[in-house]
Each structure stands twice: as C-alpha cells, then as structure tokens.
Amino acid sequence: MLFCQRCGGRTEKREIEGTIRPVCGSCGAVVYQDPKLAVAVVMTRGDSVLLGVRAGHTRNPGAWSFPAGFVERGERVEDAAVREAREETGLSVTLGPLLGVWSEAGEPVVLLAYGAVVPSEHESEAGDDLDAVQWWPVSALPQLAFAHDTEILAAWLRHLA
C-alpha cells in the first residue's frame, strides 16, 4: 500500500495516461513511482577483474558481481560509483568511462556501469554489501549474478582494447 506524499491519504490503483498508477483517494494526486538509480564499477588489473560475493541481504545473495550500489538523492552519479567501490572493496579508484546504461521492462532499477583503474599496490577487502572479493582471470570467471554482467564486462574490455 502506498500513501500520498501530498496529504498522506491511501492510494488506489487507477489507469492514468495508459498505465495503472497509484492515485490518492483523498486528494486525487497521482503518485509517480520513479526508478531507482544504481551504479556498478568494473575494476580490472591486467587480465583479471575484481568481483564480489553478494551478501545475504542483497538481490542474488551468494552470487558474484561487480561492486555496485544505489545513488543517493543529490549525489553525483560519478561520486556514487567511487563511493560504492570504496565501501565494497576498500579501494580508491580512478573512475574511467561510462560503459553503458542497463534497464529492462518491469525492473525498477536503472544501472549505470563505469570502468575504473585500480593502483596495483592496493589490496581489496570486502565490505558493505559484499561478503568476499576476489580477482578473477577474465578467461575463467565464476557464474555471474546478473545477465547484464557479461555485457558490462565486454563493454569495458572493448574500451581497453
């Protein structure tokens, strides 16, 4: 159940602009459910990529994926990517290019993926939403958490070539 941000009244589902949306039963305000923006960071060193085991409270727990997380309201997307890399791996990265934007119908999360350069002398350590981190040879990756992870890695490798 959603409540109106204007008056606090209960919402009900109605067709608005060709889509079923929550509408306040008291004041008639339409509650637009905006997508949630997330960032992922692909970190490579030579022929290896840093992946993390997703923690139990995350989507696809126990699976391997890139360090990632949500952008806070008012935060620059690039700053969120650097922050998430640091929170989840302990590494301070130099952010590279935007590799792409991933979204799909029915999915509330829109993902922006960036490449990043990691100084070779720094060691990683799992934190925040990851239970472990490990450098994997690009030629021998574990099963990845999300279907788009392979596309994201391919985009970074194309950039490096």
N, C-alpha and C positions, 0 to 999 in steps of 0.2 A: 504494500500500500504506500503510495506517495502522498505527500501533503503539499499544499500550495505554498510557494515561497512568499507570496504576497499577503495572504490572510491566514494561512495555517489550516484552511479547510481541507477535507478529504477530497481526493481526486477520483474521478471515474473515467473509464475509457470511452472515448468518442472518436469518430472519424473527423479529422481536421486536415485539410489540404491533401486529401487522398491517403492519409496514414492514420492508423489508430494511435492516439496520443492521450496522456493523462490531462484531464481538464478539471479545474476546481468546480465542485458542485455548488459552492457558496458564491464566489465572485466571478466565475467563468474564465479565469486566467488559464491559458494553455501552459503546461509545464513541458518545456523542450528538454529532452534528455540528450545533452551534448556528449560526444565521445570523450574518452579519457586518453590523453597523450602519453606515450611511453617512449623511452629511448633504449637502444641496445648498443653496445660497444664491442667491436671486433678488434681484438688485440693479437698481433702476431709478432713473433720473434723468429727470424729465419724461416724455416719451413714448418713452424709449429704455431698453433693457435691456443689461446687461453680459454678454457671452458670451465664452467662451474656446475656443481650438482645443486639443483634447485631444492630449497628447504621444504620441510613438511607443510608449512602454511602457505605455500605458493601454488600456482597452477602447474600441473605436471611435476609434482614433487618426485625427487629421486632421479630425474632425467637431467641430461647435460645440455647446457645452453650458454649463450653469451651473457656476461654481466649486463643487467638491464633493470629498469625501474621507471616509475612514473615521474613526470614533470610536475613540479609544484606550481600552483597558481602564481603568476607573476614572475616565475623563474625563466631565464633564457634557456632555450632548449639545449644549446651547446654547453651551458654551465651544468645543466642536469646530467648530461652524458658524462662529463668529467667527474661530477659528484658521485654518480652511481658507480663508475669504475673504481673510484677510491673507496667507497663504502663497502663494495662487494669483494674487492681484491686487495685493498691496501696500496694499490699502485697509483701514482700520479702520472697521468698520461698526457701526451700532446695530441689533441684531437685532430684527426685527419678529415677527409671529405665526408659529406653526407652520401651514403651509399644508396639510399632509396627510402621510400615510404611504403609500408605494407599495411593493407587493410582488407577486410572481406565483409561481405554482406552478413548482417546479424551479429557481428563481433563489435563490442563496444570500445575496444582498444585499437588505436591507430599507433603503429610503431614506426619510429624513425631510427635508422641504423647508421652508425658512424664507424669509420675505421679509426684506429689510433696507433700511435707509435709508443712503444714501451722501452725505456732505457734498459739495456741488457744487464746492468749491475743490480737492478732492483728485484727483490723476491716478492712473490704474491702470497697472500694469506686470505682464506675465506672469511667473509663477514656478512652482516646484514641478512640478505635473503638466500645466501649460498651456504651449503654445509661443507663443501670442499672445492678447491680449484686445482686444475692440473693443466700443464702444457701438453697438447696432443699433436703428433705429426699430422699435417693436413691430409696425408695419404692413408691414415689409419684412425679415423675419428670414431668415437662411440656413437650409439644411436642418439640422435639429437631430439630435443624436447618438442620442437615445433617444425611443421613442414616448411615454413619460410626460412628456417635457419640455414639450410643448404643454399638457398638463393642469396641470402645475405653474405655468406662466406664467399660464394662465387663472385659477387659484385666487388668485394674487397680484393680478391685475388686478381681480378681483371684490372683493377686500379693499380695494383703493384707491378703488373707485367709491363 
